[in-house]
Amino acid sequence: MMKSITKFLSVFLGLLFIVSCAAKEAPQNKQGEKTEPDLTEEQLAKLETAYFASGCFWCTEAVFERVKGVKEVVSGYAGGDKPNPSYKEVASGSTEYAESVRVRYDSDVVSYRQLVKVFYGSHDPTQLNRQGPDVGKQYRSVIFYQNDEELAIAKEIKKKLEEAGKYKDPIVTKFTKYDQFYEAEDYHQGYYDAHPNDSYIVNVSKPKVEKFIKNFKHLLKEQYKD
């Protein structure tokens, strides 16, 4: 009985310290740790690129970093029109930008279709303009498609999920034509791995990453397997 009470109090106290992604200012003197080495221009030229938004980019980046065939994930801002937006501006909700990620991947190892499945399966696409404690259009669920093929794949997978009754509520993911992506400030890059004890990471990001690992073991990079 005492053990159960202690466990409950531990969880309860942990939840008290959950804050939204926008409410925290990360220490700017601490750089994120990349899980992949920097790519040369020649290597980059051989890769495909995809853009997604599914809530706080700390979570989204950490998920896609663990997908085999993904060579680089960068957190940033997409979906707006103001040049060079700052984190403060985007987090305030005063712009049209969404916290997003740019995913560079080897299409011989992982397909765009598989990345879209990871996208849908690693967040709640039925939440409108929010993800968990993060509320606002800057946290909306978006697939930024670059061509008709990507749009068709995104819509097809959404339709299959709806027909299968995967979610109780309708999927509200938006499909937005890709226009521009601005990289976020350095301290946001690799935030999940650089700050494992951060209360937001522990209580919000980690469960999302663990959900991905559980449901997409076949797409997990070797270094993240048990």
Summary of the structure (lengths in Angstrom):
residues: 226
radius of gyration: 17.4
end to end distance: 32.0
largest distance: 60.8
contacts: 697
relative contact order: 0.22
helix: 42%
strand: 19%
